[in-house]
């Protein structure tokens, strides 16, 4: 029997149940209309504040919360922590007009399953929701592209070997270590070794940090088409480790 503070994945054929939280009513209304137009998604509640959000999740049995980062009387990292501790299976996706790197990483560390800039296209949002609820969940970041200084591009580019770029491109394409090993014809241990080297060379501590840095430096294309300037917004998916 499900207790009030537990959530469950949707049954086969059941729509993903979503709560939209944004203090801008026009944007929230448009978001709800967009989601309700999809046969496999259903908005079960909307709110203009995060106050009482946990009780709303419990009463609706929501699977996903779309949470605005900037709202009055609202500290997004704390709210994410509270929700993910209380509802371990809940997927929280952040929406924002800003792309402040440290905040993005903090929210993901607190348990958010995605961070999307509000300028992101419709398909990015739908991909984030469905990817978060997949059997092998994905984390998505969709941010506007930023110009990178040529010196940074050159320095980062010289630091990665062709094989390391190849591995990192597969990571950006949401492949697991096992899938990367199979696709590239190498062992899973070799993939892990390449990732350790990539982390050290790029000065990052995670897969998502490595992908973001490589994308900003135009070293890889998340779509898997080689290194080239990316369209805006840039889109990165990865599987949860």
LOTI-973693 format. One record per residue: residue number from 1; x, y, z of N, C-alpha, C, O in turn; residue in three letters. Coordinates in steps of 0.05 Angstrom, whole numbers, plus 32768, in hexadecimal, padded with zeros to 4 digits. Layout:
    k    nx    ny    nz   cax   cay   caz    cx    cy    cz    ox    oy    oz    r
  NUM     X     Y     Z     X     Y     Z     X     Y     Z     X     Y     Z  ala
...
END
This chain:
    k    nx    ny    nz   cax   cay   caz    cx    cy    cz    ox    oy    oz    r
    1  8011  7FE8  8000  8000  8000  8000  8012  8019  8000  8025  801A  800F  unk
    2  800B  802C  7FF0  801A  8045  7FEE  8014  8058  8005  7FFD  805E  800A  unk
    3  8029  8061  8013  8025  8074  8028  8023  8090  801C  802B  8093  8005  unk
    4  8019  80A4  802B  8015  80BE  8020  802E  80CB  8015  802C  80DB  8002  unk
    5  8045  80C5  8020  805E  80D1  8017  806E  80C0  8004  8086  80C5  8001  unk
    6  8061  80AE  7FF6  806E  809E  7FE2  8062  80A5  7FC6  804A  80AA  7FC4  unk
    7  8072  80A4  7FB2  8068  80A6  7F97  8070  808D  7F88  8082  807E  7F90  unk
    8  8062  8087  7F72  8068  8070  7F62  806A  8078  7F45  805F  808C  7F3D  unk
    9  8079  8069  7F35  807A  806F  7F19  805F  806A  7F0C  804E  805C  7F17  unk
   10  805A  8077  7EF5  8040  8072  7EE8  803D  8056  7EDF  8051  8049  7ED6  unk
   11  8025  804B  7EE1  801F  8031  7ED6  8022  8032  7EB7  8020  8047  7EAC  unk
   12  8027  801B  7EAA  8027  801B  7E8D  800E  8027  7E81  7FF8  801F  7E88  unk
   13  8011  803B  7E70  7FFB  8048  7E63  7FEF  805F  7E73  7FDE  806E  7E69  unk
   14  7FF9  8062  7E8C  7FEF  8078  7E9D  7FFF  8092  7E97  8017  8090  7E95  unk
   15  7FF2  80A9  7E94  8000  80C1  7E8F  8013  80C8  7EA6  800E  80C1  7EBD  unk
   16  8028  80D6  7EA0  803A  80E1  7EB5  802C  80F8  7EC2  8023  810B  7EB5  unk
   17  802A  80F7  7EDC  801C  810B  7EEC  802F  8122  7EF4  8044  811D  7F00  unk
   18  8027  813A  7EED  803A  8151  7EEF  802D  8167  7F00  8015  816D  7EFE  unk
   19  803E  8174  7F11  8036  818C  7F1F  8047  81A3  7F14  8060  81A1  7F13  unk
   20  803B  81B9  7F0B  8049  81D0  7F01  8049  81E6  7F16  8034  81EE  7F1F  unk
   21  8061  81F0  7F1D  8063  8204  7F32  8072  821C  7F26  808A  821A  7F21  unk
   22  8064  8232  7F23  8070  824B  7F18  805E  8262  7F21  8046  8260  7F1F  unk
   23  806B  8277  7F2A  805B  828E  7F34  8051  82A0  7F1E  8042  82B3  7F24  unk
   24  8059  829B  7F05  804F  82AB  7EEF  8038  829C  7EE2  803C  8287  7ED5  unk
   25  801F  82A5  7EE6  8008  8296  7EDE  8006  8292  7EC0  7FFD  827C  7EB8  unk
   26  800D  82A5  7EB0  800B  82A2  7E93  801E  828C  7E8A  8016  827B  7E79  unk
   27  8037  828C  7E93  804A  8278  7E8C  8041  825C  7E96  8043  8249  7E87  unk
   28  8036  825C  7EAE  802D  8242  7EB9  8016  8237  7EA9  8014  821F  7EA4  unk
   29  8003  8248  7EA2  7FEC  823F  7E93  7FF5  8234  7E77  7FEB  8220  7E6F  unk
   30  8007  8242  7E6B  8011  8239  7E50  801F  821E  7E53  801C  820D  7E42  unk
   31  802F  821C  7E69  803D  8203  7E6D  8029  81EB  7E72  802D  81D6  7E67  unk
   32  8015  81F0  7E81  8001  81DB  7E87  7FF2  81D3  7E6D  7FED  81BB  7E69  unk
   33  7FEB  81E6  7E5C  7FDE  81E0  7E43  7FF0  81CF  7E31  7FE6  81BD  7E24  unk
   34  8009  81D6  7E30  801C  81C7  7E20  801E  81AA  7E29  801D  8198  7E19  unk
   35  8020  81A6  7E43  8023  818B  7E4E  8009  817B  7E4A  800A  8163  7E43  unk
   36  7FF3  8187  7E50  7FD9  8179  7E4E  7FD3  8171  7E31  7FC2  815F  7E2D  unk
   37  7FE0  817D  7E1E  7FDB  8176  7E02  7FE9  815B  7DFA  7FE3  8150  7DE5  unk
   38  7FFB  8152  7E0C  8009  8139  7E07  7FF9  8122  7E13  7FF1  8123  7E2A  unk
   39  7FF5  810C  7E04  7FE5  80F6  7E0D  7FF0  80E8  7E26  7FE1  80DC  7E36  unk
   40  800A  80E9  7E2A  8017  80DA  7E40  801E  80EC  7E57  802C  80E3  7E6A  unk
   41  8015  8105  7E57  801B  8117  7E6D  8001  8123  7E77  7FEE  8127  7E68  unk
   42  8000  8128  7E91  7FE8  8134  7E9D  7FF0  8146  7EB4  7FFD  813E  7EC7  unk
   43  7FE7  815F  7EB3  7FEC  8172  7EC9  7FD6  816C  7EDE  7FBE  8170  7ED9  unk
   44  7FDF  8164  7EF6  7FCB  815D  7F0B  7FC8  8174  7F1F  7FB6  8174  7F2F  unk
   45  7FDA  8188  7F1E  7FD8  819F  7F30  7FEB  81B4  7F27  7FFF  81AF  7F19  unk
   46  7FE5  81CD  7F2E  7FF7  81E3  7F28  7FF7  81F5  7F41  7FE3  81F6  7F50  unk
   47  800D  8204  7F44  800F  8215  7F5C  8021  822D  7F55  8032  822B  7F43  unk
   48  801D  8242  7F64  802E  825A  7F60  8042  825E  7F77  804F  8273  7F79  unk
   49  8045  8249  7F88  8058  824A  7F9E  8061  822D  7FA4  8053  821A  7F9E  unk
   50  8078  822B  7FB1  8081  8210  7FB9  8078  820A  7FD6  807D  81F4  7FDF  unk
   51  806B  821D  7FE3  8061  8218  7FFE  804B  8202  7FFC  8039  8204  7FED  unk
   52  804E  81ED  800C  803B  81D7  800C  803E  81C4  7FF5  802C  81B4  7FF0  unk
   53  8054  81C6  7FE6  8057  81B6  7FCD  8059  8198  7FD4  804E  8188  7FC5  unk
   54  8066  8192  7FEA  8068  8175  7FF1  804D  8169  7FF5  8048  8152  7FED  unk
   55  803B  8177  8003  8020  816C  8008  8011  816A  7FED  8000  8158  7FEA  unk
   56  8016  817C  7FDB  8008  817B  7FC1  8012  8162  7FB1  8002  8155  7FA4  unk
   57  802C  815D  7FB2  8036  8145  7FA5  8029  812C  7FB1  8021  811A  7FA3  unk
   58  8027  812B  7FCC  801C  8114  7FD9  7FFE  8110  7FD2  7FF6  80F9  7FCD  unk
   59  7FEF  8126  7FD0  7FD3  8123  7FCB  7FCC  811C  7FAE  7FB7  8111  7FA8  unk
   60  7FDE  8124  7F9B  7FD9  811F  7F7F  7FE7  8107  7F74  7FE1  80FD  7F5E  unk
   61  7FFA  80FC  7F83  800A  80E6  7F79  801A  80EE  7F60  801E  80DD  7F4E  unk
   62  8024  8106  7F60  8033  8110  7F49  804D  8101  7F45  8059  80F7  7F58  unk
   63  8055  80FE  7F2C  806E  80F1  7F24  8084  8106  7F1F  809C  8100  7F24  unk
   64  807C  811D  7F16  808F  8132  7F0E  8086  814D  7F18  806E  8153  7F17  unk
   65  8099  815D  7F22  8093  8179  7F2A  80A5  818A  7F18  80BD  8187  7F17  unk
   66  8098  819D  7F0A  80A6  81B1  7EFB  80A7  81CA  7F0D  8092  81D6  7F13  unk
   67  80BF  81D1  7F15  80C2  81E5  7F2A  80D2  81FD  7F21  80E9  81FB  7F18  unk
   68  80C5  8215  7F22  80D3  822E  7F1C  80E9  8233  7F30  80E5  822F  7F48  unk
   69  8100  823B  7F27  8116  8240  7F3A  8112  825A  7F4A  8117  825B  7F62  unk
   70  8108  826F  7F3C  8105  8289  7F49  80E8  8290  7F4F  80D9  8296  7F3E  unk
   71  80E2  828E  7F69  80C7  8295  7F73  80CA  82A3  7F8E  80DD  829E  7F9C  unk
   72  80B7  82B4  7F95  80B8  82C1  7FB0  80B7  82AC  7FC6  80A9  8298  7FC4  unk
   73  80C6  82B2  7FDC  80C6  82A1  7FF3  80CC  8284  7FEC  80BF  8271  7FF6  unk
   74  80E1  8280  7FDC  80E6  8266  7FD1  8104  8262  7FCD  8111  8272  7FC0  unk
   75  810F  824E  7FDA  812B  8247  7FD7  812C  822C  7FC8  8129  8217  7FD5  unk
   76  8131  822D  7FAE  812E  8215  7F9D  813F  81FD  7FA7  8133  81E7  7FA8  unk
   77  8158  8200  7FAE  8167  81E8  7FB7  815B  81DB  7FCF  815A  81C2  7FD1  unk
   78  8151  81EA  7FE2  8144  81DF  7FFA  812B  81D0  7FF3  8125  81BA  7FFD  unk
   79  811B  81DC  7FE1  8102  81CF  7FD9  8108  81B4  7FCB  80FA  81A0  7FCF  unk
   80  811C  81B4  7FB9  8123  819C  7FAB  812C  8186  7FBF  8123  816F  7FBD  unk
   81  813C  818E  7FD2  8145  817A  7FE6  812E  816F  7FF6  812C  8156  7FFA  unk
   82  811B  8180  7FFE  8104  8177  800E  80F3  8163  7FFE  80EA  814F  8008  unk
   83  80EF  816A  7FE4  80DE  8159  7FD4  80EA  813E  7FCE  80DD  8129  7FD0  unk
   84  8104  813E  7FC7  8111  8125  7FBF  8116  8113  7FD7  8117  80FB  7FD4  unk
   85  8119  811F  7FEF  811C  810E  8007  8101  8102  800E  8100  80EA  8015  unk
   86  80EC  8111  800D  80D2  8108  8014  80C6  80F5  7FFF  80B9  80E1  8006  unk
   87  80CD  80FA  7FE5  80C2  80EA  7FCF  80D9  80E0  7FBE  80DF  80ED  7FA9  unk
   88  80E7  80CB  7FC5  80FF  80C2  7FB6  80FA  80BD  7F99  810C  80BF  7F89  unk
   89  80E1  80B5  7F91  80DC  80AF  7F75  80D2  80C7  7F65  80CE  80C5  7F4D  unk
   90  80CD  80DD  7F73  80C4  80F5  7F65  80DA  8101  7F54  80F1  8101  7F5B  unk
   91  80D2  810B  7F3C  80E5  8118  7F2A  80E0  8136  7F2B  80C9  813F  7F25  unk
   92  80F4  8146  7F32  80F1  8163  7F33  8101  816F  7F1D  811A  816B  7F1B  unk
   93  80F4  817E  7F0B  8101  818B  7EF5  80FF  81A9  7EFA  80EA  81B4  7EFF  unk
   94  8116  81B7  7EF8  8117  81D3  7EFD  8114  81E4  7EE4  811F  81DC  7ECF  unk
   95  8105  81FA  7EE6  8102  820C  7ECF  810C  8228  7ED8  8106  8230  7EEF  unk
   96  811B  8235  7EC7  8127  824F  7ECF  812C  8260  7EB7  812F  8257  7EA1  unk
   97  812E  827B  7EBD  8137  828E  7EA8  8155  8292  7EAA  8160  82A1  7E9A  unk
   98  8163  8285  7EBC  817F  8289  7EC0  818E  826F  7EBC  8183  825A  7EBE  unk
   99  81A8  8271  7EB6  81B9  825A  7EB2  81D2  825B  7EC3  81E8  8255  7EB9  unk
  100  81CE  8262  7EDC  81E5  8265  7EEF  81F0  8249  7EF5  81E3  8239  7F02  unk
  101  8208  8243  7EEC  8214  8229  7EEE  8214  821D  7F0A  820B  8206  7F0E  unk
  102  821F  822B  7F1E  821F  8220  7F39  8204  8218  7F43  8201  8204  7F51  unk
  103  81EF  8228  7F3D  81D4  8222  7F46  81CA  8209  7F38  81BE  81F8  7F45  unk
  104  81D0  8206  7F1E  81C8  81EE  7F10  81D3  81D5  7F1E  81C5  81C2  7F23  unk
  105  81ED  81D6  7F23  81FA  81BF  7F2F  81F0  81B9  7F4C  81ED  81A2  7F53  unk
  106  81EA  81CF  7F5B  81E0  81CB  7F76  81C4  81BD  7F75  81BF  81AB  7F84  unk
  107  81B3  81C6  7F63  8198  81BB  7F61  819A  819D  7F58  818B  818D  7F63  unk
  108  81AB  8197  7F46  81AE  817B  7F3E  81B9  816A  7F55  81B1  8153  7F59  unk
  109  81CC  8176  7F64  81D7  8168  7F7B  81C2  8163  7F91  81C3  814F  7F9F  unk
  110  81AF  8175  7F93  8199  8172  7FA6  8184  815E  7F9E  8173  8156  7FAE  unk
  111  8185  8155  7F85  8172  8141  7F7C  8161  8148  7F64  8151  8138  7F5C  unk
  112  8164  8161  7F59  8154  8168  7F41  815C  8156  7F2A  8173  814E  7F28  unk
  113  8149  814F  7F19  814E  813E  7F02  8151  814D  7EE8  8153  8141  7ED2  unk
  114  8151  8168  7EE9  8155  8177  7ED1  8154  8195  7ED7  8149  819D  7EEB  unk
  115  8160  81A4  7EC4  8160  81C1  7EC7  815D  81CC  7EAA  816E  81C8  7E99  unk
  116  8147  81DA  7EA6  8141  81E4  7E8B  813D  8202  7E8C  812E  820C  7E9C  unk
  117  814B  820F  7E79  8146  822C  7E76  812B  8230  7E69  8122  8220  7E59  unk
  118  811C  8245  7E71  8101  8249  7E68  8100  8250  7E4A  80EA  8250  7E3E  unk
  119  8117  8255  7E3E  8117  8258  7E21  811A  823E  7E12  811A  823E  7DF9  unk
  120  811D  8228  7E20  8120  820E  7E14  8108  8207  7E03  80F2  820E  7E0A  unk
  121  810C  81F9  7DED  80F6  81F1  7DDC  80E4  81DC  7DE9  80EC  81CE  7DFC  unk
  122  80CC  81DB  7DDF  80B8  81C8  7DEA  80C3  81AB  7DEB  80BF  819D  7DFF  unk
  123  80D1  81A3  7DD6  80DA  8187  7DD5  80EE  8181  7DEC  80EF  816B  7DF6  unk
  124  80FE  8195  7DF4  8110  8191  7E0A  8102  818B  7E24  8109  8179  7E33  unk
  125  80ED  819A  7E29  80DD  8196  7E41  80D0  817A  7E41  80D1  816C  7E55  unk
  126  80C4  8173  7E2B  80B7  8159  7E29  80CB  8142  7E2C  80C6  812E  7E39  unk
  127  80E2  8146  7E20  80F7  8132  7E23  8101  8130  7E40  8106  811A  7E4A  unk
  128  8102  8146  7E4E  810B  8146  7E6A  80F7  8137  7E7B  80FF  8127  7E8C  unk
  129  80DE  813C  7E77  80C9  812F  7E87  80C9  8111  7E82  80CA  8101  7E95  unk
  130  80C8  8109  7E69  80C7  80EC  7E62  80E2  80DF  7E6A  80E2  80C8  7E73  unk
  131  80F8  80EC  7E66  8112  80E0  7E6D  8115  80DC  7E8A  8120  80C8  7E93  unk
  132  810A  80EF  7E9B  810C  80EC  7EB8  80FC  80D4  7EC2  8103  80C8  7ED6  unk
  133  80E7  80CD  7EB3  80D5  80B7  7EBC  80DD  809C  7EAF  80D0  8088  7EB4  unk
  134  80F1  809C  7E9E  80F9  8084  7E91  8104  8070  7EA5  810C  8077  7EBB  unk
  135  8104  8056  7E9D  810F  8041  7EAE  812C  8047  7EB6  8133  8043  7ECD  unk
  136  813B  8051  7EA3  8156  805A  7EA9  8156  8078  7EA8  815A  8084  7E93  unk
  137  8151  8086  7EBF  814B  80A2  7EBE  8161  80B3  7EB2  8179  80AC  7EB4  unk
  138  815A  80C9  7EA6  816D  80DC  7E9B  816B  80F6  7EA9  8156  80FF  7EB2  unk
  139  8181  8104  7EAA  8182  811F  7EB3  8186  8131  7E9B  8197  812B  7E8A  unk
  140  8177  8146  7E99  817A  8158  7E82  8180  8174  7E8B  8176  817E  7E9E  unk
  141  8192  8180  7E7C  8198  819D  7E80  8194  81AA  7E64  81A0  81A1  7E51  unk
  142  8184  81BE  7E63  8180  81CD  7E4A  8185  81EB  7E50  8175  81F8  7E5E  unk
  143  819B  81F5  7E46  81A3  8211  7E4C  81A9  821F  7E32  81B1  8212  7E1E  unk
  144  81A7  823A  7E31  81AF  8248  7E19  81CC  8245  7E14  81DC  8244  7E27  unk
  145  81D4  8244  7DFB  81F0  8242  7DF4  81FF  825C  7DFC  81F4  8272  7DFC  unk
  146  8218  8258  7E03  8229  826F  7E0B  8243  826E  7DFA  824E  8259  7DF5  unk
  147  824C  8285  7DF2  8266  8287  7DE4  827C  827F  7DF8  827B  8287  7E0F  unk
  148  8290  8271  7DEE  82A6  8268  7DFE  82BF  8275  7DF3  82C4  8274  7DDB  unk
  149  82D1  8282  7E04  82E9  828E  7DFA  82FA  827A  7DEB  82FC  8263  7DF2  unk
  150  8307  8284  7DD6  8317  8272  7DC5  832D  8265  7DD5  8333  824D  7DCF  unk
  151  8339  8273  7DE8  834F  8266  7DF7  8344  824F  7E07  8352  823B  7E0A  unk
  152  832C  8251  7E12  8321  823B  7E21  831B  8223  7E0F  831F  820C  7E16  unk
  153  8311  8229  7DF7  830C  8214  7DE4  8325  8205  7DDC  8326  81EC  7DDC  unk
  154  833A  8214  7DD7  8353  8208  7DCE  835F  81F8  7DE5  8369  81E2  7DE0  unk
  155  835F  8202  7DFD  836A  81F4  7E13  835C  81DA  7E19  8368  81C5  7E1D  unk
  156  8342  81DB  7E1A  8332  81C3  7E20  8335  81AF  7E09  8336  8197  7E0E  unk
  157  8335  81B9  7DF0  8337  81A7  7DD9  8351  8198  7DD9  8351  8180  7DD1  unk
  158  8367  81A4  7DE1  8380  8196  7DE1  8382  8182  7DF8  8393  8170  7DF7  unk
  159  8370  8183  7E0C  8372  8172  7E23  8366  8157  7E1F  836D  8144  7E2D  unk
  160  8352  8155  7E0D  8344  813B  7E09  834E  812D  7DF0  8351  8139  7DDB  unk
  161  8352  8113  7DF3  8359  8102  7DDC  8340  80FD  7DCB  832A  8101  7DD4  unk
  162  8344  80F5  7DB2  832D  80EF  7DA1  831A  80DA  7DAD  8302  80DD  7DAC  unk
  163  8326  80C6  7DBA  8315  80B1  7DC7  8306  80BD  7DDE  82EF  80B5  7DE2  unk
  164  8312  80CE  7DEE  8304  80DB  7E04  82ED  80EC  7DFB  82D8  80EC  7E07  unk
  165  82F1  80FA  7DE5  82DB  810A  7DDA  82C5  80F7  7DD1  82AD  80FD  7DD4  unk
  166  82CC  80E1  7DC5  82B9  80CD  7DBC  82A8  80C3  7DD3  8290  80C1  7DD2  unk
  167  82B6  80BB  7DE9  82A8  80B2  7E01  8295  80C7  7E0C  827F  80C1  7E13  unk
  168  829F  80E0  7E0D  828F  80F5  7E19  8277  80FC  7E08  8262  8103  7E12  unk
  169  827A  80F9  7DED  8263  80FD  7DDC  824D  80E8  7DE1  8236  80EF  7DE1  unk
  170  8255  80D0  7DE7  8242  80BB  7DED  8235  80C1  7E08  821D  80BC  7E0C  unk
  171  8244  80CB  7E1B  8238  80D2  7E35  8223  80E8  7E31  820D  80E7  7E3D  unk
  172  8229  80FC  7E20  8216  8111  7E1B  81FD  8107  7E0D  81E8  8113  7E0E  unk
  173  8200  80F0  7E00  81E9  80E4  7DF2  81D8  80D2  7E04  81C8  80C3  7DFB  unk
  174  81DE  80D3  7E1F  81CE  80C5  7E33  81D3  80A7  7E34  81C2  8098  7E3C  unk
  175  81EB  809E  7E2B  81F2  8082  7E2C  81FF  807B  7E47  820E  808B  7E52  unk
  176  81FA  8064  7E51  8207  805A  7E69  8223  8051  7E62  822A  804E  7E4B  unk
  177  8233  804B  7E77  824E  8041  7E72  824E  8027  7E62  825E  8023  7E50  unk
  178  823B  8016  7E68  8239  7FFC  7E5A  8232  8001  7E3D  823D  7FF4  7E2B  unk
  179  821F  8012  7E38  8217  8018  7E1C  822E  8024  7E0D  8232  801E  7DF5  unk
  180  823D  8036  7E19  8254  8043  7E0C  8269  802E  7E05  8273  802E  7DEF  unk
  181  826E  801C  7E18  8281  8006  7E12  8279  7FF5  7DFB  828A  7FEF  7DEA  unk
  182  8260  7FEE  7DF9  8256  7FDE  7DE3  8258  7FED  7DC9  8260  7FE2  7DB4  unk
  183  8250  8006  7DC9  8250  8016  7DB0  826D  801A  7DA6  8271  801A  7D8D  unk
  184  8280  801F  7DB8  829B  8025  7DAF  82AD  800C  7DAE  82C4  800E  7DA5  unk
  185  82A2  7FF5  7DB6  82B2  7FDD  7DB4  82C9  7FDC  7DC9  82DE  7FD1  7DC3  unk
  186  82C4  7FE7  7DE0  82D8  7FE6  7DF6  82CB  7FDC  7E0F  82B3  7FD7  7E0F  unk
  187  82DB  7FD7  7E24  82CF  7FCD  7E3D  82C4  7FE3  7E4D  82CA  7FFB  7E4A  unk
  188  82B2  7FDC  7E5F  82A6  7FF0  7E71  82BB  7FFC  7E83  82B9  8014  7E8A  unk
  189  82CF  7FEC  7E8B  82E5  7FF7  7E9C  82F4  800C  7E8D  82FD  8020  7E98  unk
  190  82F8  8008  7E73  8306  801C  7E62  82F6  8036  7E60  8301  804C  7E61  unk
  191  82DC  8033  7E5E  82CB  804B  7E5E  82CE  805B  7E78  82D1  8073  7E77  unk
  192  82CE  804D  7E8E  82D1  805A  7EA8  82EC  8068  7EAA  82EF  807D  7EB6  unk
  193  8301  805B  7E9F  831B  8067  7EA0  831C  8080  7E8F  8328  8094  7E98  unk
  194  8310  807F  7E78  830E  8097  7E67  8300  80AE  7E76  8308  80C5  7E75  unk
  195  82EA  80A7  7E83  82DB  80BC  7E92  82EB  80C8  7EA8  82EA  80E0  7EAD  unk
  196  82FA  80B7  7EB6  830B  80C3  7ECC  831F  80D6  7EC0  8324  80EB  7ECB  unk
  197  832B  80CF  7EA9  833E  80E1  7E9C  8331  80FB  7E93  833C  8110  7E96  unk
  198  8319  80F8  7E88  830A  8110  7E7F  8304  8122  7E96  8308  813B  7E94  unk
  199  82FB  8117  7EAD  82F5  8127  7EC4  830D  8137  7ECD  830C  814F  7ED3  unk
  200  8324  8129  7ECE  833D  8135  7ED7  8346  814B  7EC4  834D  8161  7ECD  unk
  201  8345  8146  7EAA  834E  815A  7E96  833C  8173  7E95  8346  8189  7E92  unk
  202  8322  816F  7E99  8310  8185  7E97  830B  8193  7EB2  82FE  81A8  7EB3  unk
  203  8316  8187  7EC7  8313  8193  7EE2  82F6  8192  7EEC  82ED  81A5  7EF8  unk
  204  82E9  817B  7EE7  82CD  8178  7EF0  82CB  815F  7F01  82DE  814F  7F03  unk
  205  82B4  815B  7F0E  82B1  8144  7F20  8299  8132  7F18  8293  811F  7F26  unk
  206  828D  8137  7F01  8276  8128  7EFA  8273  8126  7EDC  827F  8135  7ECD  unk
  207  8262  8113  7ED3  825D  8110  7EB6  824F  8129  7EAB  8256  8133  7E96  unk
  208  823D  8134  7EBB  822E  814B  7EB1  8240  8163  7EAF  823E  8173  7E9C  unk
  209  8253  8166  7EC2  8266  817C  7EC1  8278  817A  7EA9  827E  818E  7E9B  unk
  210  8281  8161  7EA3  8292  815D  7E8C  8284  8163  7E72  828F  8170  7E60  unk
  211  826B  815A  7E6F  825C  815F  7E57  8257  817D  7E53  825B  8188  7E3D  unk
  212  824F  818A  7E68  8249  81A7  7E66  8262  81B7  7E5E  8260  81C8  7E4D  unk
  213  8279  81B0  7E6A  8291  81BE  7E63  8299  81B9  7E46  82A2  81CB  7E38  unk
  214  8297  81A0  7E3E  829E  8199  7E22  828C  81A6  7E0E  8294  81AF  7DF9  unk
  215  8272  81A8  7E15  825F  81B5  7E03  8265  81D2  7E00  8265  81DE  7DEA  unk
  216  826A  81DF  7E17  8270  81FC  7E17  8289  8202  7E07  828B  8216  7DF9  unk
  217  829D  81EF  7E08  82B5  81F3  7DF9  82B3  81E9  7DDC  82C7  81E9  7DCD  unk
  218  829B  81E0  7DD4  8296  81D6  7DB9  82A8  81BE  7DB2  82B0  81BA  7D9B  unk
  219  82AE  81AD  7DC6  82BE  8196  7DC1  82AD  817E  7DB8  82B6  816D  7DA9  unk
  220  8294  817E  7DC0  8282  8168  7DB9  8267  8173  7DB1  8260  818A  7DB8  unk
  221  8258  8163  7DA2  823D  8169  7D9B  822B  8155  7DA8  822E  813D  7DA2  unk
  222  821A  815D  7DBB  8209  8149  7DC9  81F8  8138  7DB6  81F0  8122  7DBD  unk
  223  81F3  8141  7D9E  81E4  8131  7D8B  81F5  811B  7D7E  81EB  810A  7D6F  unk
  224  820F  811B  7D84  8220  8106  7D7A  822A  810A  7D5E  8230  80F7  7D50  unk
  225  822B  8123  7D55  8233  8129  7D39  824E  8135  7D36  8256  8141  7D22  unk
  226  825E  8133  7D4C  8279  813F  7D4B  827A  815A  7D58  8265  8165  7D5F  unk
  227  8292  8165  7D5A  8295  817F  7D67  828F  8195  7D53  829C  8198  7D3F  unk
  228  827B  81A5  7D5A  8274  81BC  7D4A  8264  81CF  7D5B  825B  81C7  7D70  unk
  229  8261  81E9  7D53  8250  81FB  7D62  8234  81F0  7D64  8228  81E7  7D51  unk
  230  8228  81F2  7D7D  820E  81E7  7D82  81F8  81FC  7D7F  81FD  8214  7D82  unk
  231  81E0  81F3  7D79  81CA  8205  7D77  81C1  820D  7D93  81C9  8200  7DA7  unk
  232  81B0  8221  7D96  81A7  822A  7DAF  8189  8223  7DB1  817A  8227  7D9E  unk
  233  8180  8218  7DC8  8190  8213  7DE0  819F  81F8  7DDD  8197  81E7  7DCE  unk
  234  81B6  81F6  7DEC  81C5  81DD  7DEC  81B6  81CA  7DFE  81AA  81D1  7E12  unk
  235  81B7  81B0  7DF6  81A8  819C  7E05  81BA  8185  7E0C  81C8  817B  7DFB  unk
  236  81B9  817E  7E26  81CA  8168  7E2F  81B9  8155  7E3F  81AB  815D  7E51  unk
  237  81BA  813B  7E38  81AC  8127  7E48  81C2  8114  7E53  81D6  810F  7E45  unk
  238  81BD  8109  7E6A  81CF  80F4  7E73  81BF  80E1  7E85  81AB  80E8  7E90  unk
  239  81C9  80C8  7E87  81BC  80B5  7E99  81C7  80B9  7EB5  81DE  80C0  7EB8  unk
  240  81B6  80B4  7EC9  81BF  80B6  7EE4  81D3  80A1  7EEA  81CF  808A  7EE2  unk
  241  81E9  80A8  7EF7  81FE  8094  7EFD  81F5  8081  7F13  8204  806F  7F1B  unk
END
